[in-house]
Amino acid sequence: MLQSLRRILLWTSDSLKGGKIKTHYNDIHSILKNPNSSESKIKRNQSLNKLLKHAVNTTSFYKEFADYECLEDFTVIDKNIIRDYYEDFKSSLHKNKNNYSAYTSGSTGTPFKLLHDNNKRDRNSADVIYFAKKAGFEIGHKLYYIRQWDEYNSPKPWISKIQNIYKHPVSKLSKPDLENLLQDMAKDKSSKGIMCYASVLDEMMSYLESTNNKPKIKNIKSVIAISESLKENVRISMENYFGIPVVSRYSNVENGILAQQNLGSRDFQINWASYFIEILDMHSNAPAKPDALGRIIVTDLYNYCMPMIRYDTGDVGQFSVTNNNGEQHITLKRVEGRKLDMISNTKGEMMSPFLVYHILKYPHIIQYQFIQENQNAYKIKLNVSSKFNSAQDIVTEFKQHLGSDADINLEYVNDIPLLSSGKRKFVINNYNETLEQAKV
């Protein structure tokens, strides 16, 4: 009853505002049911051409590409380029409008803020509804959402209640925390879904294996892993415990849902309705060779406030061609570079690396990297501007998270070096690596 009421309220509210989300939803469904059809290709090309024309005519950064003939004529950009030319990316048509800020650290450890316009926000909402349904989650289901909750992404309590979201902080993953969480789910008889970082499922698996008890939770309709790569053994284990397929979603804060696994599949269905995705060579801007890993490059078709054309996500992936009812579809076979190291406090208790996200609140930090050296020794590498003056505040706060006896050393650097994969890790646990080597 409440589930139906919530669904009716959402679509009624959208209808009163012009039915924008519903229109986007229908468009997404129309394109993705067969992205290779003539109709879908026409719609996708129209969206791309419209965005490119808008970008070169209304932004300072893209005006130099006004003579473009195709997408490949545009340069590849990344977070650093957007940060360095931040004002130049803003569309003159949206500077004085009601835009929304999206904050992220990504996998590079670089604090980053992007602006979304109203239409982009509605498109993202439609994407969420569409891909959630593909995973088994319907509007009105209760969502047990386990992630880092902070001032940037926490909805107001009344909104969480209306949307039926149970917000569980990722910082609470101890055995008692997980026991209480699973007990709350077992008491809840309503239809429900779980969305969490892949590492949370890893922790759940370890806890359930240690107790040797299968959770007695009814009416779980969906389990979606986000933000990190999902281990196959964790997927299999959690599917056994929960009795339903677990899917992995590939998304980021600056864009939205880029791809998601279909139920029963390991390949990721690409969101061609809202994005144009390329995979480029690791060392050049040429297309990656067939079946080779490369850099995932995204053109966001719906952010007109700050157009992002050929944006290097910092992730790596691999295209694949799959057959569906006689039709060939390009999917993402692999998405890598998103797995984060777990860290521990000075008592040896495992903690989510996402607590490092707290550093984003401090101004004048260009890049950061958090390193655990041993059980109570930590290093934070900082690339900062001349106005930075938050050193003592950072040490004090992280001692609260890690332990009053934590030895926290701040090291100032000019850059955070790249890994051989072409990425930067913002959390490294040398202590865990040493322990693993000692076991061998």
Backbone torsions as a table, in degrees:
resi	resn	phi	psi	omega
1	MET	NA	-52.6	179.4
2	LEU	-65.0	-36.1	178.8
3	GLN	-60.8	-46.4	179.4
4	SER	-63.8	-38.9	-179.5
5	LEU	-64.1	-42.7	178.9
6	ARG	-63.4	-39.8	178.9
7	ARG	-64.8	-43.1	179.3
8	ILE	-64.0	-41.7	-180.0
9	LEU	-62.7	-41.7	-179.0
10	LEU	-62.2	-50.3	-175.7
11	TRP	-73.4	-29.3	175.5
12	THR	-67.4	-45.1	178.0
13	SER	-60.5	-43.1	178.6
14	ASP	-64.3	-40.0	180.0
15	SER	-62.7	-40.4	179.6
16	LEU	-66.1	-22.6	179.0
17	LYS	-96.7	10.2	177.0
18	GLY	107.3	2.0	177.0
19	GLY	65.6	32.5	-174.5
20	LYS	-68.6	-43.0	-179.7
21	ILE	-65.4	-41.6	178.8
22	LYS	-62.2	-40.2	178.1
23	THR	-62.6	-44.4	177.0
24	HIS	-62.4	-43.3	-179.3
25	TYR	-59.0	-46.4	-179.9
26	ASN	-63.1	-36.4	178.8
27	ASP	-66.7	-44.1	179.0
28	ILE	-61.4	-46.4	179.5
29	HIS	-61.6	-42.2	-178.9
30	SER	-62.2	-41.0	-177.6
31	ILE	-75.9	-44.7	-171.6
32	LEU	-80.6	-14.3	176.7
33	LYS	-66.6	-25.0	173.0
34	ASN	-161.3	83.2	-175.5
35	PRO	-64.0	-15.3	-179.8
36	ASN	-93.4	-2.1	179.2
37	SER	-68.7	158.3	179.3
38	SER	-59.4	-41.8	-180.0
39	GLU	-61.7	-44.6	-180.0
40	SER	-65.2	-43.5	-179.1
41	LYS	-63.1	-38.8	177.9
42	ILE	-62.8	-46.3	179.6
43	LYS	-61.6	-43.7	-178.3
44	ARG	-65.6	-41.9	179.1
45	ASN	-67.0	-37.4	177.7
46	GLN	-63.2	-42.9	179.1
47	SER	-63.5	-42.0	-179.7
48	LEU	-66.0	-48.3	-178.1
49	ASN	-63.9	-37.9	178.4
50	LYS	-64.2	-42.2	179.3
51	LEU	-65.1	-46.6	-177.7
52	LEU	-61.2	-42.3	179.4
53	LYS	-64.2	-42.5	178.3
54	HIS	-61.7	-44.0	-175.6
55	ALA	-64.0	-46.3	-176.9
56	VAL	-72.0	-22.4	-177.9
57	ASN	-93.1	-17.4	-172.9
58	THR	-127.0	-0.4	178.6
59	THR	-124.3	146.4	178.9
60	SER	-69.2	-36.1	-175.8
61	PHE	-66.6	-43.2	-172.8
62	TYR	-91.3	-4.3	-177.0
63	LYS	-64.2	-25.8	179.4
64	GLU	-70.4	-10.4	178.6
65	PHE	-101.7	20.4	-174.8
66	ALA	-59.9	-24.8	-179.4
67	ASP	-93.0	20.2	-177.5
68	TYR	-61.8	151.7	174.1
69	GLU	-113.5	-24.5	179.6
70	CYS	-154.7	171.9	-178.1
71	LEU	-57.7	-37.7	-176.0
72	GLU	-65.0	-12.5	177.7
73	ASP	-75.7	-14.3	179.2
74	PHE	-86.4	148.0	178.8
75	THR	-74.3	155.1	173.4
76	VAL	-82.4	133.2	-178.7
77	ILE	-117.2	167.7	174.2
78	ASP	-146.8	-175.0	-177.9
79	LYS	-58.4	-41.5	-177.3
80	ASN	-63.5	-40.6	179.0
81	ILE	-65.8	-43.0	178.9
82	ILE	-62.7	-41.2	179.9
83	ARG	-65.5	-42.1	-177.8
84	ASP	-68.2	-30.9	-178.6
85	TYR	-120.2	40.5	-169.0
86	TYR	-53.7	-51.5	-177.1
87	GLU	-65.6	-30.2	-178.2
88	ASP	-70.1	-20.1	179.1
89	PHE	-83.2	-13.3	-176.6
90	LYS	-78.2	132.8	178.0
91	SER	-74.9	134.9	179.7
92	SER	-63.2	-22.9	-179.3
93	LEU	-79.4	-10.0	-174.2
94	HIS	-123.2	-0.2	-174.0
95	LYS	-63.0	-31.9	-177.4
96	ASN	-106.3	18.4	-179.6
97	LYS	-103.0	172.9	-178.8
98	ASN	-80.7	95.9	-179.5
99	ASN	-104.6	164.9	-175.5
100	TYR	-120.8	139.4	-178.6
101	SER	-91.2	136.6	174.6
102	ALA	-120.5	122.3	-177.0
103	TYR	-107.7	140.8	177.5
104	THR	-155.7	156.8	169.7
105	SER	-105.1	-24.0	-177.7
106	GLY	61.3	-164.8	-178.2
107	SER	-90.4	-0.3	-176.1
108	THR	-96.7	-8.8	-177.3
109	GLY	73.5	19.8	-178.6
110	THR	-106.6	112.7	177.9
111	PRO	-55.4	137.9	-169.8
112	PHE	-152.8	132.1	177.0
113	LYS	-126.1	136.0	177.9
114	LEU	-129.0	154.9	178.7
115	LEU	-106.1	139.8	175.1
116	HIS	-117.4	140.8	174.8
117	ASP	-89.3	174.6	-176.3
118	ASN	-60.0	-42.1	-177.7
119	ASN	-67.3	-38.0	176.2
120	LYS	-63.2	-40.9	179.0
121	ARG	-62.6	-42.5	178.0
122	ASP	-66.1	-39.1	178.8
123	ARG	-62.8	-43.4	178.4
124	ASN	-61.6	-40.0	178.4
125	SER	-61.4	-42.6	178.9
126	ALA	-66.0	-39.6	176.6
127	ASP	-59.3	-44.4	-179.0
128	VAL	-61.3	-45.7	-179.8
129	ILE	-62.7	-44.1	-177.8
130	TYR	-64.1	-51.1	-175.1
131	PHE	-75.0	-28.8	174.1
132	ALA	-63.3	-43.2	178.8
133	LYS	-62.9	-38.0	177.8
134	LYS	-61.0	-28.5	-179.3
135	ALA	-91.0	-4.0	178.5
136	GLY	107.4	0.6	-177.4
137	PHE	-97.5	127.7	179.5
138	GLU	-110.1	151.7	174.8
139	ILE	-55.1	130.0	-179.3
140	GLY	105.8	-25.6	174.7
141	HIS	-59.8	149.8	173.7
142	LYS	-76.3	134.1	-178.8
143	LEU	-111.0	114.8	172.0
144	TYR	-86.5	102.5	-170.8
145	TYR	-108.5	111.7	-175.8
146	ILE	-110.9	111.3	-177.1
147	ARG	-161.6	-177.5	172.3
148	GLN	-79.2	115.5	178.6
149	TRP	-102.7	126.3	179.5
150	ASP	-143.8	-171.8	-175.5
151	GLU	-65.1	-19.7	-175.9
152	TYR	-86.3	-28.7	-172.8
153	ASN	-124.7	5.6	-178.0
154	SER	-89.1	115.0	175.1
155	PRO	-68.6	154.8	177.7
156	LYS	-61.1	149.8	-176.3
157	PRO	-52.5	-39.5	-177.9
158	TRP	-69.6	-31.2	176.8
159	ILE	-70.1	-42.2	177.5
160	SER	-59.5	-38.8	-179.7
161	LYS	-67.5	-44.2	179.1
162	ILE	-62.9	-42.2	-178.7
163	GLN	-80.8	-5.1	177.6
164	ASN	63.0	47.0	-179.8
165	ILE	-104.7	127.8	173.5
166	TYR	-100.2	106.1	-175.5
167	LYS	-87.2	114.4	176.4
168	HIS	-113.5	124.4	-178.9
169	PRO	-71.0	137.2	-177.7
170	VAL	-69.1	-15.0	178.1
171	SER	-71.5	-14.1	-177.9
172	LYS	-107.3	83.1	-179.7
173	LEU	-128.1	22.7	175.8
174	SER	-70.2	169.7	179.3
175	LYS	-57.7	-45.7	176.7
176	PRO	-62.4	-37.7	179.3
177	ASP	-62.3	-47.7	-179.1
178	LEU	-67.3	-36.5	177.7
179	GLU	-61.3	-45.4	-180.0
180	ASN	-66.4	-39.6	-179.6
181	LEU	-63.6	-46.8	-179.4
182	LEU	-67.0	-33.3	175.8
183	GLN	-66.5	-39.8	177.3
184	ASP	-62.1	-41.4	178.6
185	MET	-64.5	-38.8	-178.4
186	ALA	-67.1	-34.2	179.2
187	LYS	-73.6	-24.6	-177.2
188	ASP	-83.7	112.7	-175.7
189	LYS	-89.4	-5.4	-176.7
190	SER	-76.2	164.9	174.9
191	SER	-65.8	137.2	-172.5
192	LYS	-146.6	158.6	174.5
193	GLY	-132.0	157.9	177.2
194	ILE	-119.7	131.0	172.5
195	MET	-130.0	129.1	-175.3
196	CYS	-162.8	166.3	172.0
197	TYR	-61.9	148.7	179.3
198	ALA	-58.6	-34.0	-179.5
199	SER	-66.4	-24.3	176.1
200	VAL	-66.5	-42.5	176.7
201	LEU	-62.7	-34.3	175.9
202	ASP	-60.3	-45.4	179.2
203	GLU	-66.3	-40.6	177.4
204	MET	-61.1	-43.9	179.6
205	MET	-59.1	-46.7	-179.7
206	SER	-61.2	-41.4	179.8
207	TYR	-64.9	-47.7	-177.3
208	LEU	-65.6	-37.2	177.4
209	GLU	-66.5	-34.3	-179.6
210	SER	-71.8	-28.7	-179.7
211	THR	-92.7	-18.7	179.4
212	ASN	58.7	33.3	178.8
213	ASN	-124.2	133.4	175.9
214	LYS	-84.8	127.6	-177.9
215	PRO	-62.6	136.0	-179.2
216	LYS	-96.2	70.5	-176.5
217	ILE	-112.0	125.6	-179.1
218	LYS	-101.5	154.2	171.9
219	ASN	65.8	30.4	169.2
220	ILE	-77.1	120.1	-175.9
221	LYS	-102.6	-19.4	-176.4
222	SER	-158.6	146.7	171.4
223	VAL	-135.6	117.8	-177.1
224	ILE	-121.4	123.3	177.3
225	ALA	-96.6	133.4	-176.8
226	ILE	-127.6	165.8	166.2
227	SER	72.4	-26.6	-177.7
228	GLU	-135.0	162.8	176.9
229	SER	-71.1	136.1	-178.4
230	LEU	-93.2	121.6	178.3
231	LYS	-68.2	141.0	-177.2
232	GLU	-65.1	-38.8	179.8
233	ASN	-67.2	-31.5	177.3
234	VAL	-70.2	-42.3	178.0
235	ARG	-58.0	-51.0	-177.8
236	ILE	-60.5	-43.3	-178.9
237	SER	-64.1	-45.2	-177.3
238	MET	-72.1	-30.2	174.3
239	GLU	-65.1	-35.1	177.1
240	ASN	-68.8	-42.4	-178.6
241	TYR	-69.6	-41.3	-175.0
242	PHE	-94.7	-18.2	175.7
243	GLY	78.2	15.2	177.6
244	ILE	-140.4	160.6	178.2
245	PRO	-64.8	145.6	174.3
246	VAL	-107.4	129.1	179.4
247	VAL	-114.7	152.0	177.7
248	SER	-105.3	136.3	179.0
249	ARG	-112.6	135.3	176.0
250	TYR	-106.8	112.8	-178.2
251	SER	-150.0	168.2	170.9
252	ASN	-144.4	165.4	-175.8
253	VAL	-72.3	-37.9	-173.9
254	GLU	-71.0	-24.5	178.9
255	ASN	-114.0	-68.6	-176.2
256	GLY	145.0	-148.1	-178.4
257	ILE	-81.3	114.7	-177.6
258	LEU	-94.1	-33.4	-178.9
259	ALA	-166.1	158.6	178.4
260	GLN	-154.3	143.8	176.2
261	GLN	-70.5	140.0	171.4
262	ASN	-78.3	156.4	178.9
263	LEU	-56.8	128.2	178.3
264	GLY	81.1	5.3	-178.1
265	SER	-121.4	152.6	176.0
266	ARG	-100.0	-17.6	177.1
267	ASP	-78.9	151.6	-179.4
268	PHE	-97.4	124.6	172.4
269	GLN	-73.3	122.1	-177.7
270	ILE	-79.4	139.6	179.1
271	ASN	-83.2	71.0	-179.7
272	TRP	-66.1	-17.5	-178.5
273	ALA	-69.3	-29.9	-175.2
274	SER	-116.2	-11.2	-176.3
275	TYR	-143.5	153.8	167.2
276	PHE	-110.8	122.5	-173.7
277	ILE	-115.5	133.5	174.1
278	GLU	-119.6	156.5	169.0
279	ILE	-122.6	114.6	-175.8
280	LEU	-105.2	158.8	178.7
281	ASP	-54.1	150.9	-177.8
282	MET	-66.2	-26.1	-172.9
283	HIS	-120.0	2.0	178.2
284	SER	-150.4	174.9	179.1
285	ASN	-96.0	20.0	173.3
286	ALA	-82.6	151.9	176.9
287	PRO	-57.7	141.1	177.2
288	ALA	-64.4	151.4	178.3
289	LYS	-65.5	151.8	179.3
290	PRO	-52.8	135.4	178.5
291	ASP	65.8	18.6	178.1
292	ALA	-109.5	148.3	173.7
293	LEU	-68.3	143.5	176.8
294	GLY	-154.9	-179.3	-179.1
295	ARG	-79.7	133.8	179.7
296	ILE	-84.1	119.4	-177.0
297	ILE	-115.2	129.0	-173.7
298	VAL	-120.5	133.1	167.0
299	THR	-109.5	115.6	-177.5
300	ASP	-82.5	113.7	-174.1
301	LEU	-77.6	-9.3	-171.6
302	TYR	-125.9	2.2	175.2
303	ASN	-94.6	98.0	179.8
304	TYR	-90.4	-14.7	179.4
305	CYS	-70.4	-47.6	175.2
306	MET	-134.6	85.1	-177.7
307	PRO	-55.1	135.3	177.4
308	MET	-120.8	101.7	-177.3
309	ILE	-110.8	123.2	-179.4
310	ARG	56.4	57.1	-178.3
311	TYR	-89.0	121.8	177.6
312	ASP	-78.3	110.2	-175.1
313	THR	-70.7	-18.9	-173.1
314	GLY	88.7	-3.6	177.7
315	ASP	-99.1	161.0	176.2
316	VAL	-121.0	148.7	-177.7
317	GLY	-156.9	-179.2	-176.8
318	GLN	-142.2	127.5	175.0
319	PHE	-73.7	154.7	173.1
320	SER	-145.8	154.4	176.8
321	VAL	-109.6	121.7	180.0
322	THR	-116.2	155.1	178.3
323	ASN	-104.1	129.5	179.3
324	ASN	-136.7	109.3	-178.6
325	ASN	53.8	41.7	177.7
326	GLY	83.9	-5.2	179.3
327	GLU	-101.9	140.4	176.6
328	GLN	-92.9	132.2	-179.4
329	HIS	-127.6	138.2	174.7
330	ILE	-83.3	123.9	178.9
331	THR	-124.8	173.2	171.6
332	LEU	-97.2	115.5	180.0
333	LYS	-79.1	-35.9	-178.1
334	ARG	-139.3	143.2	170.0
335	VAL	-132.9	120.1	-175.0
336	GLU	-129.5	172.6	176.2
337	GLY	88.3	12.5	-177.8
338	ARG	-113.6	0.4	-178.1
339	LYS	-77.9	126.0	-178.0
340	LEU	-103.3	147.1	176.1
341	ASP	-75.1	138.2	169.1
342	MET	-76.9	153.3	176.5
343	ILE	-125.9	168.8	179.6
344	SER	-130.0	154.6	175.2
345	ASN	-83.6	-176.2	-174.5
346	THR	-69.7	-12.4	175.3
347	LYS	-89.6	-1.6	-179.0
348	GLY	86.4	7.2	-179.8
349	GLU	-81.9	131.5	-177.6
350	MET	-69.5	140.0	-179.5
351	MET	-135.6	154.6	179.5
352	SER	-71.2	140.7	175.7
353	PRO	-65.4	-12.8	-177.3
354	PHE	-73.3	-8.8	174.0
355	LEU	-67.2	-23.9	177.0
356	VAL	-61.8	-21.3	179.4
357	TYR	-57.8	-21.9	-179.7
358	HIS	-59.8	-22.2	-177.4
359	ILE	-66.9	-17.5	-179.0
360	LEU	-63.9	-21.8	-177.1
361	LYS	-73.2	-16.8	-176.8
362	TYR	-89.8	131.3	-176.1
363	PRO	-77.2	163.6	171.8
364	HIS	69.8	23.5	173.5
365	ILE	-101.1	122.5	-179.5
366	ILE	-86.3	-46.4	177.3
367	GLN	-146.1	158.0	173.9
368	TYR	-148.7	159.9	174.7
369	GLN	-150.4	130.0	-177.6
370	PHE	-105.3	127.4	-177.2
371	ILE	-127.2	126.7	171.5
372	GLN	-96.7	119.8	-175.1
373	GLU	-91.5	-40.6	172.9
374	ASN	-152.4	-164.7	-169.9
375	GLN	-60.6	-32.5	-179.0
376	ASN	-129.3	13.7	179.3
377	ALA	-114.6	127.6	-176.8
378	TYR	-133.0	145.6	176.1
379	LYS	-124.3	134.7	174.8
380	ILE	-118.5	112.0	176.4
381	LYS	-84.3	132.5	-176.7
382	LEU	-129.1	129.3	169.4
383	ASN	-108.9	108.5	-169.8
384	VAL	-125.5	163.6	174.4
385	SER	-87.4	172.3	-176.8
386	SER	-66.0	-18.6	-178.2
387	LYS	-86.5	-3.2	-177.3
388	PHE	-64.5	130.7	178.6
389	ASN	-148.1	31.0	-174.2
390	SER	-108.5	17.7	-173.6
391	ALA	-56.2	-51.6	-176.0
392	GLN	-66.8	-35.8	178.3
393	ASP	-63.7	-38.6	179.3
394	ILE	-66.3	-46.4	179.4
395	VAL	-60.1	-45.1	-179.4
396	THR	-61.3	-45.5	-178.7
397	GLU	-65.7	-42.8	-177.0
398	PHE	-71.9	-25.2	172.2
399	LYS	-65.6	-34.4	177.2
400	GLN	-65.1	-36.7	-179.5
401	HIS	-78.6	-39.6	-169.8
402	LEU	-99.5	-23.8	-178.4
403	GLY	133.2	143.2	-177.9
404	SER	-64.7	-20.9	179.4
405	ASP	-93.7	10.8	179.0
406	ALA	-68.7	132.6	175.9
407	ASP	-94.9	102.1	-174.6
408	ILE	-109.6	117.1	-178.4
409	ASN	-110.0	125.4	176.0
410	LEU	-94.1	125.3	179.3
411	GLU	-118.4	123.1	-177.4
412	TYR	-92.7	128.5	-175.9
413	VAL	-132.0	163.2	177.8
414	ASN	-88.4	-17.1	-179.6
415	ASP	-164.6	153.3	171.8
416	ILE	-96.6	114.6	-173.2
417	PRO	-64.3	149.4	176.9
418	LEU	-75.0	150.5	169.3
419	LEU	-79.3	171.5	178.4
420	SER	-62.4	-22.9	179.1
421	SER	-76.4	-7.6	-177.2
422	GLY	91.1	8.5	-178.4
423	LYS	-117.8	164.3	171.7
424	ARG	-112.8	141.1	174.2
425	LYS	-101.2	132.2	179.9
426	PHE	-93.4	-5.9	172.8
427	VAL	-135.2	127.6	177.8
428	ILE	-130.4	133.3	177.7
429	ASN	-117.2	91.8	177.8
430	ASN	-71.1	-26.3	179.6
431	TYR	-67.2	-46.5	176.7
432	ASN	-60.1	-41.1	-179.7
433	GLU	-63.0	-39.7	178.2
434	THR	-64.9	-40.4	178.6
435	LEU	-64.6	-40.5	-179.9
436	GLU	-65.4	-40.5	179.1
437	GLN	-66.1	-33.3	-179.5
438	ALA	-68.8	-24.4	-179.6
439	LYS	-75.9	-24.7	-174.5
440	VAL	-71.7	NA	NA
